[in-house]
């Protein structure tokens, strides 16, 4: 059997994959039947082997679509793979072209699940369930603010939900809690990091980032915050270069007034092309982290080291 998980929502893909893996571990307790593969020859050799425990193997394949040689070999041997008694789990967070031959094959023959980014009511329902997991409750106004500050990023929201739940210790979370615990502390530090990047002071930027890591903050969360702020800088800088007055920027940007105020002053430390280049670099590093190509801490260090 082939299971195919794909889509832009890398957080829920990861959670679903973990659910499948944990279920497999419960059924097959010896731990020898869980395998990861990045090339076809190793995969083919493993499938041919018969387990001495007569157990189905769970074979995990990441980034199959982006590895051309692996992809071609997979398609050449697709019928053989379909007949295998093992479970093949394919995880693909990239945007996939629907006309792609591998995509067509998987859509027809695999158990597929697409994970689109959550919006509106679905996003709120997801967040409320996460709070329930931590025996916590949040009021509607506070939840709206959390979603705004998190930019609908589930990696970031998960980190904040844990913090808020621990902070309130079973009491209802309100709007003031979200403002106090999230924006005032984290965004201030992120603005300092952005300032250090603007000053080309890599050592200072690395020091600020590693302070967060030492305190236990998630590196994926830090990347998402830096990504969020540079996206805001691009939005504001674009409007500035179009000679829009501050009042119009406030309206057209769609950003919180506090974010506009901080981004407006910071945007003058970069030119538009610099911001585009940095934002693209963040996107590349973020993708490499979330697809398992590099460790999150390494990704953060690489991002800062490769600037300027």
C-alpha positions in Angstrom: 0.0 0.0 0.0 1.2 3.5 -0.8 0.1 6.5 1.3 0.7 10.0 -0.2 0.6 13.1 2.0 1.0 16.4 0.2 0.2 20.1 0.3 1.3 23.5 1.6 0.4 22.9 5.3 3.7 21.3 6.4 2.7 21.4 10.1 -0.4 19.1 9.6 1.5 16.9 7.2 4.1 16.4 9.9 1.5 15.6 12.5 -0.3 13.1 10.2 3.0 11.4 9.3 3.8 11.1 13.0 0.4 9.6 13.7 1.0 6.9 11.0 4.5 6.2 12.3 3.4 6.0 16.0 0.6 3.6 15.0 3.1 1.4 13.1 5.5 1.4 16.1 2.7 0.2 18.4 1.9 -2.7 16.1 5.5 -3.6 15.3 7.3 -3.1 18.6 10.8 -4.4 17.6 11.5 -1.1 15.7 13.3 -2.8 12.8 10.4 -2.3 10.4 10.6 1.5 10.0 12.9 2.7 7.2 13.7 6.0 5.5 15.0 6.1 1.9 16.4 8.8 -0.4 17.5 6.6 -3.3 15.8 3.9 -5.3 18.5 1.2 -5.2 18.4 1.0 -1.3 14.6 1.0 -1.4 14.5 -1.8 -4.0 17.0 -3.9 -2.0 15.0 -3.5 1.2 11.7 -4.4 -0.4 13.2 -7.6 -1.6 14.3 -8.6 1.9 11.9 -10.8 3.9 11.6 -9.8 7.5 12.5 -12.6 10.0 9.6 -11.3 12.1 7.1 -11.5 9.2 6.2 -7.8 9.7 5.1 -5.2 7.2 7.8 -2.5 6.9 6.8 1.2 6.9 9.0 2.8 4.2 9.2 6.6 4.4 10.2 8.7 1.4 10.6 12.5 1.6 11.0 14.9 -1.4 10.5 12.2 -4.1 9.3 14.8 -6.6 12.4 16.9 -6.3 14.9 14.0 -6.7 14.7 13.3 -10.5 16.7 10.0 -10.6 14.8 8.6 -7.6 11.5 9.7 -9.2 12.3 8.2 -12.6 13.3 4.9 -11.1 10.2 4.9 -8.9 7.9 5.3 -11.9 9.8 2.6 -13.9 9.1 0.1 -11.1 5.7 1.4 -10.0 3.8 -1.9 -10.7 6.3 -3.8 -8.6 6.0 -1.3 -5.8 2.2 -1.5 -5.8 2.4 -5.3 -5.3 4.7 -5.0 -2.3 3.3 -6.0 1.1 5.0 -3.1 2.7 3.6 0.3 3.4 5.2 3.1 1.5 4.6 6.6 3.0 5.4 9.4 0.6 5.6 12.9 2.1 5.7 15.9 -0.3 5.3 19.5 0.9 6.1 21.1 -2.5 3.6 22.6 -4.8 2.9 19.8 -7.4 1.9 20.3 -11.0 -1.2 18.3 -11.6 0.0 17.1 -15.0 3.1 15.5 -13.4 3.2 11.8 -14.2 4.1 10.7 -10.7 1.3 12.8 -9.2 -1.2 11.2 -11.6 0.0 7.7 -10.7 -0.3 8.4 -7.0 -3.7 10.1 -7.2 -5.0 7.0 -9.0 -3.2 4.3 -7.0 -2.3 5.6 -3.5 -4.3 6.5 -0.4 -3.9 10.3 -0.8 -4.5 13.2 1.7 -4.0 16.8 0.7 -3.2 19.4 3.4 -4.2 22.9 2.4 -3.5 25.9 4.6 -6.3 26.5 7.1 -8.3 29.7 7.0 -11.2 31.3 8.8 -13.4 28.9 10.8 -11.2 25.9 10.1 -8.2 27.7 11.5 -10.1 28.7 14.6 -11.4 25.2 15.2 -7.9 23.8 14.9 -6.6 26.3 17.5 -9.4 25.6 19.9 -8.7 21.8 19.7 -5.1 22.5 20.4 -5.9 24.5 23.5 -8.2 21.7 24.6 -5.3 19.2 24.4 -3.5 21.4 26.9 -6.6 21.6 29.2 -6.9 25.3 28.4 -9.5 27.7 26.9 -9.2 30.9 25.0 -12.0 33.5 24.4 -12.9 34.5 20.9 -11.3 38.0 20.9 -8.0 36.5 22.2 -8.1 33.8 19.6 -8.6 36.4 16.8 -5.6 38.3 18.1 -3.5 35.1 18.3 -4.3 34.3 14.7 -3.4 37.9 13.7 0.0 37.8 15.5 0.8 34.3 14.2 0.0 35.2 10.6 -2.0 31.9 10.4 1.2 29.9 10.7 0.5 26.7 12.5 4.2 26.2 13.5 4.2 29.6 15.2 0.6 29.1 16.6 1.5 25.8 18.2 4.4 27.3 20.0 2.3 30.2 21.3 -0.6 27.9 22.4 1.8 25.9 24.6 3.2 29.2 26.1 -0.3 30.6 26.7 -1.7 27.4 28.2 1.3 27.1 30.6 1.0 30.8 31.5 -2.7 30.7 32.4 -2.6 27.3 34.1 -6.2 26.3 33.3 -7.7 29.8 33.5 -9.4 31.3 30.4 -6.9 33.1 28.1 -8.0 36.7 27.2 -6.9 39.3 24.8 -4.6 41.0 27.3 -2.7 37.7 27.9 -2.0 37.3 24.2 -0.8 40.9 23.8 1.4 40.6 26.9 2.9 37.2 26.3 3.4 37.2 22.6 3.8 40.5 20.8 5.4 42.7 23.4 8.2 40.2 24.1 8.9 38.2 21.0 8.3 40.9 18.4 10.6 43.4 20.2 13.4 40.9 20.2 12.8 40.1 16.5 12.9 43.8 15.6 16.3 43.9 17.4 17.5 41.0 15.3 16.2 42.7 12.1 18.1 45.8 13.1 21.3 43.8 13.5 20.8 42.2 10.1 20.3 45.7 8.6 23.5 46.9 10.2 25.3 43.8 8.7 26.2 42.9 12.2 26.0 39.1 11.9 27.6 38.3 15.3 25.0 40.4 17.0 22.1 38.8 15.0 23.4 35.3 15.8 23.8 36.2 19.5 20.1 37.5 19.7 18.8 34.3 17.9 20.8 32.0 20.1 19.4 33.7 23.2 16.0 32.5 22.1 17.2 29.0 21.4 18.9 28.8 24.9 15.6 29.7 26.5 13.9 26.9 24.6 12.1 28.8 21.9 11.5 26.7 18.7 13.9 27.5 15.9 11.0 26.9 13.4 9.1 29.5 15.3 12.0 32.0 15.1 12.3 31.4 11.4 8.6 32.0 10.9 8.8 35.2 12.9 11.7 36.5 10.9 9.9 35.5 7.7 6.8 37.3 8.9 8.6 40.5 9.6 10.5 40.6 6.3 7.2 40.0 4.5 5.8 43.0 6.3 8.9 45.1 5.4 8.4 44.2 1.8 4.7 45.2 1.9 5.5 48.6 3.6 8.6 49.3 1.5 6.6 48.7 -1.7 3.9 51.2 -0.6 6.6 53.7 0.4 8.3 53.5 -3.0 4.9 54.1 -4.6 4.9 57.4 -2.6 1.9 56.5 -0.5 1.4 58.6 2.7 1.6 56.9 6.1 -2.2 57.0 6.5 -2.7 55.1 3.2 0.0 52.6 4.1 -1.9 51.9 7.4 -5.0 51.2 5.4 -3.6 49.4 2.3 -1.1 47.1 4.1 -3.7 45.3 6.1 -1.3 45.1 9.0 -1.7 45.9 12.7 -0.8 49.7 13.4 1.9 48.6 15.8 3.5 46.4 13.0 3.2 49.2 10.4 4.9 51.7 12.8 7.9 49.4 13.5 8.2 48.2 9.8 7.9 51.8 8.5 11.1 52.9 10.3 13.0 49.7 9.7 12.2 49.7 5.9 14.5 52.7 5.4 17.4 50.5 6.4 17.1 48.4 3.3 16.5 49.0 -0.4 13.7 47.0 -2.1 16.0 44.6 -3.9 17.8 43.8 -0.6 14.5 42.9 1.0 13.4 40.7 -1.9 16.8 38.8 -1.8 16.6 38.3 2.0 12.9 37.2 1.8 13.8 34.6 -0.9 16.7 33.4 1.3 14.4 32.9 4.3 11.9 31.0 2.0 14.7 28.7 0.8 16.0 28.0 4.3 12.5 27.5 5.7 11.7 25.0 3.0 14.9 23.0 3.6 14.2 22.9 7.3 10.6 21.7 6.9 11.5 19.1 4.3 14.2 17.7 6.6 17.2 18.6 4.4 18.8 20.6 7.2 18.4 20.9 11.0 16.4 24.0 12.2 19.3 25.5 14.2 21.7 25.0 11.3 19.2 26.7 9.0 19.0 29.8 11.3 22.8 30.0 11.4 23.1 29.6 7.6 20.5 32.3 7.0 22.4 34.9 9.0 25.8 33.8 7.8 24.9 34.1 4.1 23.5 37.6 4.4 25.4 40.5 2.9 
